Amino acid sequence: MADVREMRIFSADQIVVPEELPQILKEFSKEVIRQNPSDIVQFSKEYFEMKHKMQQEEAKAKTGK
């Protein structure tokens, strides 16, 4: 495991934000607000598992496999 001192972020230049992250977080946030789940952690788990499954199915459809 890396030393915590090596993992510290000291400037914005050290942070690489994946291009799709803001949209993913926006969609997720909207769904949390719509659903108002009592257990956000469980909701999050189920939400991202569902999104992952959809992503896999879309990839299979594109490749025809």
Secondary structure, 3 states (H helix, E strand, C coil): CCCHHHHCCCCHHHCCCCCCHHHHHHHHHHHHHHHCCCCHHHHHHHHHHHHHHHHHHHHHHHHCC
